[in-house]
Amino acid sequence: MIDFIKELYPICRSITGNGVRETLNLINRHIPLKIHEVPTGTKVLDWEIPKEWNIRDAYVKDSSGKKIIDFKQLNLHVLNYSTPIRAKMSLAELKPHLFSIPDKPSLIPYRTSYYAENWGFCISHDQLTSLHDDLYDVVIDTDLSTGNLTYAEYYLKGKTREEVLISTHICHPSLCNDNLSGIAVCTYLASALSKTRPHYSYRFLFIPGTIGAIAWLALNENGLKHIKYGLVTSLLGIDSIFTYKRSRIGNAGIDRIVEHVLSLQDIQYKIIDFIPYGYDERQFCSPGYNLPVGNLTRVPFGEYPEYHTSADNFDLISDKALNDSLAVFHEVIRHIEADRKFINQYPKGEPRLGKRGLYDNIGGRNDSKILQLAFLWVLNYSDGEHSLTDIAMLSGLDLSIILEATDMLKEKQLIK
């Protein structure tokens, strides 16, 4: 995943443009994506698709010809979605278009101006205060014109049309944790799932933040009824606590499963209730849709000092954090796959297990008593109301033993 992030890191992404396409092409090497282009001006809910933005170069030179700000060294240097400009100007004229973080003077901020036309450069506050009066050559070589918004989805058909939605945003430039980590984890999770035949169908969305989710919802309303579980994923590269934000529903199946999975891990975590602020869960959970979608992340956005700065780089993320995040998502998927309900075919009293050879099958096992107990739990709660995940939670038994007991009971036609 680190190697994949290294490929993605230099690309200047935004909510539209060739940087998004280049990113999706790299993801497409790992999983087969369906890429969508939504034309500028298309009405999507209360919004419309903006003009497409592409950048070739940007810099500021002093009077000696030295580049003091250079987009090609770090793409955070340009205010994202800057309009084109080519001019000579004084420091006084340039300063209103320079953005820095006074309380983090050594860091370069990430700033955007998507829906209000503007131009500018982002620099460290140390550099800003060191600039002297001069005549500066200012160049931003960009296009802001009629084009498309680009997003992609990977759909893995399961045994049922009921769907698991997993979404991550792809619109940020060279920021490792936010959100190249989310892109990498989702890509590798999807790749692993592609080698299986799951019960549920899975839809992975790689979309620009906010406008991408709004566009997808507007264009896919007929299919939303199939979504049974959903997660918005981001900020997964820092070795820190996990944070889960519940869906707006509050007690949806995804809320129950993620909270249970986190409780089983040897990790620190916190659970927070839904708030209409954050990433694209606020679009999926808007009252007109109210989908069962939560947000699973590590340290939430804005709560780590490197957030939206040049310090969100390879020094911040780690192999361990990415692997731990991927492992948690695999475990969530395992529990989702087990969140199915069965019916006991002999619900009056306990069926006789011995005559069906079930006790004989487990002779000599160290966990034979646990498996016998699992038989009883699965039989008792296979009432069409409780899922296997519910049974694992109620019994305190590991999901793997519940699944094994279920398979054996199915084979003997005791449950269906």
LUMTORMI-265829 format. One record per residue: x, y, z of N, C-alpha, C, O in turn. Coordinates in steps of 0.1 Angstrom, whole numbers, plus 5000, padded with zeros to 4 digits. Atoms other than C-alpha are relative to their C-alpha. Layout:
XYZXYZXYZXYZ
...
//
This chain:
500849885000500050005000500950135000500550224993
499149885000502950245007500550024986500650144982
499549995014504350174972498950064991499250154983
501149955007500850244958499850155003499650234993
500149864996500650574977501150084994500950204990
498949935007504050674963499850034986500250134981
500449985014502650634928499050124999499150204990
501149905000499650854937500450135005499950245000
499649884993501451114957500350124991499850234994
499649885008502851344929498850064993498950174988
501149965009499451374911499350125007498950115018
500849894995497651704915498649974997498149994986
501550035001494051604921499250125005499750215012
501049904996491051824925498649934999498549814998
501350065001487251774923499749964986498849894983
500250045014487551754885501450004994502450045000
498849985008490251724859500849874998500549765002
499250115004493051504846500749935011501049815010
499450074988494551444880499149895006499649795010
500950114995491451254890500049884990500149774995
500050115010491551054858501349925001501249805001
498750074998495250974863499949915012500449805012
500150084988494450854898499249884998499549775002
500950125002491550634887500749904991500549784992
499350095008493750484860501049915008501249805004
499150084992496250374886499249905009499749795011
500950094992493450224908499649894991499549774995
500550095010492250054876500949884997500549784992
499050115002495449844875499749895010500149785008
500250104989494349674907498649945000498449825003
501450045000490549654903499350064987499750174984
500649945012488349694872498950105003497950075008
500949894997486650034875499150034989499550014977
500949945010483650164857500150155002499750205013
499849864999484550534851498950084994498550054982
501149925004481850794848500450144998501250195005
499749865002482051144833498650075000497750044992
501249924999479351394843500250144995501150215000
499649875006479251704821499850125008498950135017
500249874993479652054834498650064997498150054986
501349945001476352224841498949905003497749945005
501150104996474451894849499550035013500250055023
500649984987471951954876500049875008499649765004
500050124990472551714906499550055013500250125021
500749954988470051774934500050155000499650214990
500149854999470452134945501350064994501550194995
498849955005473852164928500149984985499249934979
499750035014475352164893501549974999502350035007
498650045001478552014881500850124995500450194986
499249875003481252294880500849984987500949874981
499050005011483752374853501149905004501449885015
498950084997486552134849501350085001501550174994
498849934997489952244862501249914997501349805001
498850075003493352144849501250105001501050224998
498849924998496852274857501249944993501449824993
498850045006500052264838501350055008502349985009
498949944993502352494858499650125008498550185005
500349874992502452774884501350035007502049945012
498849964993505252974899500050155003499250224997
499849864998506353304913501550024999502349955006
498649965001509753454903500350145005499550235004
499649864996511553744919500750074988500850014977
499549925011513254014898501349944995501849984984
498850065005516453804895499749884992500749824986
500450125008514553524878499949875008499749775002
500050124991514653284908498649965003497850055007
501350054996511553074914500049995015500749915021
500150004985510553144950498849915004498849875016
501150094998507352944947499949924987499849974976
500050085012507152644924499149885002499349795010
501050105000504152424918500649864997500149765003
499550135004506252154903500949935011501249825011
499350054988508152114936499049945010499349835016
501050054991504952064956498750064995498550184995
501249955006501452084942499150075010498150145006
500849924990500052224975500350154999499550235004
499649855001501752554966498950084993498950204994
501049935008498852644943498649995007498249885010
501450004996495352744956499249914990499149944978
500650105009493452444942498850074993497950135000
501149945008491052554914500350154996499450224993
499649875004493052874908499750034985499949954976
500249955014492053074877501350044994502350065002
498749975006494853144852500450155002499550245002
499549864999497053454856501450004995502149904997
498649985004500253584840500250155001499750234993
499949854997501353924854501350025008501849935014
499049954991504054124871499450095010498550175007
500749924990503154274904500950025012501949955014
499249974988504554424936499649905011498649835010
500350084989504654244969498650035006497949955010
501349954995501654454981498949944992497849914997
501150055009499654334951499949845001498849795001
500050155000500753964955499549955014498949855014
500350054987500253934993498649955002498449855009
501350044998496453914993499749864994498749794997
500250135006496853594972501049905005501249794999
499150104993499353424995499449955013498950035021
500750064988498053185021501049925008501849845003
499150074991499953055051499349975013498150005015
500650044987499352925087500950075010501950015014
499149934991500753175112500449925012501549935017
499750074988500552935141500749874997501149795006
499250115004502352665121500950054989500850014977
499349915009504952885105500949924990501249984979
499150085010507052605088499249924990499849864981
500850095009504152425071499350084989498950204991
500749945012502552495037498549945001498349825002
501450054999498652475039499549954986500049984976
500850045011496252305015498850085000498050085010
501149915000493652555004499349984986499949954976
500850025013490852544977499150124998498850205008
501149905003488452784960499249944988499349994977
500750075010486152554941498950084993498750084981
501249945005483052764937500050155000499050214997
499849855001484353124939501350024992502449984997
498849995008486853214912501050095007500750205011
498949944993490153314927501349944995501349844988
498750065003493853254923500950035012500750125020
499149984989496653214948501049905002501049804994
498950094996499653044963500049975015499650065023
499950044986500152854995501549995004502249924997
498550004996503552905013500049995015499050025022
499850004985504952865048499950155005500350244998
500049874994504453165071501450065001501650185000
498649964999508253175076500450064986501150174986
499649945013508653235038499250134998499850224992
500849885003505853485037500650125007500750235001
499449884992507453705064501450044995501950144998
498749975005510753685046500050064987501150114982
500149945013509553825013500350155001499950215011
499649865000510954165004499350074988498850014979
500549925011509654444982500749974987502049984987
499450045013510254344946498950004989497750024993
501050025011508554314912500049854997501049804992
500150145001507353954910499349964987498350024983
500550065012506653744879499049895005499549795010
500950094994503453554887499349934988498749994979
500650085010502253264865499249885006499749815014
500850124997499353014870499449964986498650034981
500450055013498852814838499049895002499349775003
501150094997495452654843498950024989498850134983
501249995008492252594824498849985010498849885018
501250024993488852634840498950024989498550134986
500949995011486352544813499049885000499149795008
501050105001483452324802500749864998501649854990
499450135000484351964808499149905007497949885004
500750104993483351684832500549995014501650025017
499650054988483351564867500249854999499349784993
499750145002484951214869499949935013500549985023
500050094988484250944894500049854995499749834983
499950145004484550564894499349915011499349955022
500550104990482950264910500449864995500649834984
499750145002483849894913498949935007498649945019
501250084996480849664916500449855000500749804989
499850154999481249304928498749945003498149965014
501350064998478149104924500149885009501049795008
500150114990477248874953498949914997498349914986
501150105001474648604958498650075001497650024998
501349924999472048874966500250144995501450194994
499949865005471249224953500250095012500650215010
499749914989471549364988501450045000502349964998
498849945003474449584988500850075011500250125021
499149944991477449705008500750124993501450094983
499449885007478550064998501250045008501150075020
498749964994482150165006500550124991500850104979
499749885007483050524996501350075005501550075018
498849934996486350714997500250124990499950114979
499849885009487251064984501450004994502449965000
498850005008489851114957500450144995501250154986
499949865006489951494953501250085006501550195002
498949934994492951584975501349984993501649874988
498750025007496451644960501049925009500649825014
499050074993499651544977499950005015500750075022
500250014985498351455012499949855002499049784998
499950144998499251105024498849945008498249845004
501150064991496751045052498750044995497749964995
501249945005494051265037500150034985500450144982
500650134997493251075016500649894992499949794988
499450115007495750854998499949875008499949765003
500150124991495550625028498649934998498549814997
501450055003491750585022499949934987499349824985
500050055013492250524985500749865000500349774994
499250134999494950254992499349895007499249785002
500750114993492950065018498849964992498649834992
501250055008489750064997500449924988499849824985
499650075012491649954966500449865004500149764997
499550134996493349664984498949925006498949795005
501250074995490149575002499249944989498749834989
500850055012488249554969500749894993500149804988
499350105007491049364953499949865007499849765000
500150134992490949094981498649944998498449824996
501450055001487149074979499749954986498949864984
500250045014487349034941500349854998499949794988
499650145001488848694947499049905007499349785008
500950084993485848574966498650004993498450084983
501449995005482148504959499150045013498649955019
500749964987480448704987498549984999497949974989
501550014999476848674999499450134995498550144987
500549875004476249054996500850054988501950014985
499349935010477149264966500750125006500250185016
499249894995479749534971500250104989500550074978
499749895009480049874955501050105007500750165017
498949914995483250074960499950134992499950124979
500149875007482950444951501350085002501850095014
498849925000486050654943499550144994499450154982
500849885004484551004942500750135006501350135017
499649874994485451374947499150035012497950005011
500849974988484251494981498950094997499050184988
501249925001480851644984499349994987498349934985
500649995013480051714948499949864993499049834986
500050145006480951354938498949925006498249844999
501150074994478651204964498650054996497749974994
501349945004475851444955499749954985498549924983
500350045014476251354918499749854999498749824992
500350145000476350984925498649975005497849894999
501450024995473151004946499050044990498049974988
501049955010471351214920499849904989498749894983
500050095012472250964892499649865003499449784994
500250144996471550644912498949985010498949885017
501050014990468450704932499249874999498849825010
500750135001466750394918500649885007499949795010
499350124994469350164932500350015015500849925021
499649974986469650314967499249905009499749875020
500850104992466950064980500849875003500449805013
499350124998469449784978501150025010501749925015
498949984990472049945002499549965014498650025020
500350054987471949755034501050045011500750065023
499049964991475249865049500950104992501050094980
499149905007477650155041501050065009500850085021
498949944992480950305052500650114991500950084979
499249905005482650625043501449985006501549985019
498750034995486450575047501050104997500950164986
499049895002489250815051501050005011500849945022
499149974990492350905071500449875008500249865020
499850144994493550545077501549975001501949865004
498650025000497350595077500850035012502050005013
499249964988498250725111499749895011498649845013
500150104990498950475139499450065013500250115022
500749934989496350605163498749935003498449824997
501250064997492950525177499150004988499350074978
501050005010490050425155498850085005498550095017
501249924997486950655153498949954991499149954979
501250045008483550535142498950105003498550125014
501249914999480750785135498849924995498849884984
501250075003477350625136499350064988499450184985
501049955010474850655108499050095006498950095019
501149924994472050905112498949925006498349965016
500950094994469850605119500449975015499549965024
499550014987472050545149500149855005501149825012
499950144996471350175154499949904988499349794989
500150085012471650045118500949885002501849885010
499250115000473249715111501550035000502349975006
498649975001476549875101500550065013501650045017
499549954988476650065134500249895010501249895017
499950114991476049745154501349924997502049885006
498950085004478649555134501450075003502350005009
498749934998481449815135500450015014501549995018
499849994985481049875172500449875006501349875014
499650134994481249505179501449964995502249915003
498750035005484249455157501150085007502150025011
499049924993486149745173500249955014501349955020
499950044986485349605207500849875002501349845012
499250125000487049275198501450024997502249925000
498649985004490249425186500850055012500350115021
499149954990493249495207500550144997501750164994
499849865005493049865198499250095008498250065015
500849904994491850185212499050064990499450064978
501049945009488750335197499050085007498950085019
501149924994485950575202498850004990499049994978
501250005008482350585190499350145002499250185013
500749874999480550915182498749994993498649914983
501350005007477050985172500150084987501050164985
500049925012476151125138499950155002499150195010
500249855001476651495132500050034985500749964977
500149975014475851655098501250094995501050194989
498849935004479451765093501149894999501149805007
498950105002482451575081500249974985500350054977
499850055013482851365050498749974993497750024997
501250025008480351225025498949925007497849905001
501250064992478351035052498950105002497750065003
501049904998476551365056499150014987497950054988
500850015012475351325019499149885000497949884998
500750125000474350965022499049995011498049925010
500949994988472651035056499150125000498550145010
501049885000470751345045498649955001498449834997
501350054996467151315055499249944989498449854991
500750065012465851245020500449864996499749794990
499550135003467950935018500149925013499749805013
499950064987468850845054500549854999500049765004
499450135002471050555043500749955012501250035020
499350054988472650315068501550004997502249904995
498649975004476150465062500750075012500250185016
499249944990478650535089501450044995501650034983
498649965004482250675089501049935009500949955021
498950074992485250465099501350064996501750054984
498849935003488450645102501049985012500649915021
499150004988491450685126499750145007498650175010
500349874994491951035140499250084990499550094978
500949935010489051245125500750124994501750174999
499549895007489651525101500150135009499250155018
499849884993491051845116500549985014500750085022
499650024987492051675148501449955002501849905013
498550034999495751605140500750124994500250184984
499349875004498251895136500450014986500650124981
499550005013499351785102498950014989499250024977
501250015009495851795087500150124990500350244994
500149905011495651985054501350094999501250214997
498749925001499352085055501049914993500849794990
498950085007502651975038500549905009501349815005
499550104991503351775069499249874999499649775006
500750135003500751515058500749934989500349934977
499150065010503551325041500449865004499749815013
499650144998505350995042500549985015500649875020
499550014986506751075077498849985009499049935021
501250014992503151075090499449865000498949825011
500750125001501850745078501049885001502249905001
499150114998503150395084499449874994498149864992
500450135005502950035070499049945011498049895007
500850064989501549925104498650065001497749985002
501349944999498750175105499149964988498049934990
500850055012497650085069499649865001498549834998
500350144999497849715076498949985011498049905009
501050014989495849755109498750054995497749994998
501349955005493249965091499449894990498249874991
500550105009492949705063499449885007498449825004
500450124992492649425089498650035006497849945007
501349974993489749605107498949994989497849944992
501050005010487949655074499749854996498549824993
500350145003488349285066499149935010498249855007
500850064990486949195099498550055000497649985002
501449955002483949425094499349934989498149894990
500650085011483349255060499649865005498549815001
500350144995483548915077498750005008497949915007
501249994992480849025101498850034992497749984994
501249975009478649175074499649884993498449854992
500450125007478848855055499349905009498449825004
500750084991477648675086498750055005498049995013
501249934995474848915092498849954992498050034986
501250075007472248665078499249925010499849885020
500950064991469348505094499649864996499449844984
500450145003468348135096498849965008498450035017
501250054993465347935106500349865005500749774997
499850144994465547635129498849914995497749954996
501050095005463747345113499449915010498449845007
500550084989463147175147499950095012500650075022
499949904990462247465169499349965013499550045023
500650044988460247275195500949915007501049795004
499050084993462747155220501350004992501450054981
498750015007466347085211500049884991499649774995
499950125008466846855181501149915005502149965011
499050104995468846535188501250014991501249964979
498849985008472346615176500849874998501449854988
499250125000473946285185499649904989500549854982
500450105010471946075161500350054986500349984976
499649945013472946315133501550004998502150064989
498550025001476646245140500750135003502050145001
499349874997477446605151501049995011502150045011
499150014989478946505184501249914996502349945000
498950095005480946225167501050084992502250064992
499149925009482346485142501050085008502050125002
499249914992483846685170500849935011501550005019
499350074990485346415191501550034999502150034988
498649974999488946485202500450144998501650174999
499749865002488746855195500250075013499550045023
499849924987490147085222498850095003498650125014
501049914998487247315216498649944998497650014995
501250075002484547055214498850055008497750065003
501149944991482547195243499550134995498350174996
500449875005482647535228499149994987498250064985
500850025012481347405194498649955004497749984997
501350054996478547215212499250125005498050125002
500749894995477647535229499550094988498450154988
500349925012477747715195498849944993497950014988
501250065006475247455181498750055007497850085001
501249974992472847535209499650154998498450184997
500349865003473147915204499450024986498450094985
500549985013472647895167498649954998497850014992
501450065001469647665170499050085007497950105002
501049934992467947865197499750144994498550184994
500349865005468348205179499850004985499750114979
500350005015467748085143498550004999497849914996
501549974999464248235146499650094989498450144989
500349905011464348455115500150145004499950234996
499849874995464948755137501450045003501850155002
498649984995468548715149500949954989500849844984
498950045010471548715125501149925007501249925020
498950074994474648515130500950105008501550065018
499249904993476448835140499350035014500050055024
500849994988473648885166500449895010500649915022
499850124992474248535179501550005006501749975017
498649994995478048595182500150105011500750085021
500049894989477348915202499449955012499949975023
500750044989474848755224500749895008500749895020
499450124994476848435231501450035005501949975014
498649984997480248595234501049914994502249914997
499150105007481648325212500550074987499950164981
499449955012483948405183499249974988498649864987
500950025012482248455150500449874992499649814986
499550125008484448175134499349885005499049794997
500650124995483047915158498550004997497949894995
501449995004479448045151499849964986498949884982
500150035014480048015114500349854998499649794989
499750145002481547665117498849925005498349834998
501250074995478547555138498850014990498149924988
501149985010476147705112500249914988499249854984
499850085011477747525084499749855002499149784994
500350144996477447185102498549985002498049884998
501550014999473847255111499350004987498349934985
500650005013473047345076500149874992499249824986
499750125006474647035063499049895004498749804996
501050104995472346825085498650054999497749985004
501449955003469347035074499250035013498050025013
500649954988468647155109499650145000498750195007
500449865002468547515098500050034985500749954978
499949955014467947695065499950155000499950204989
//
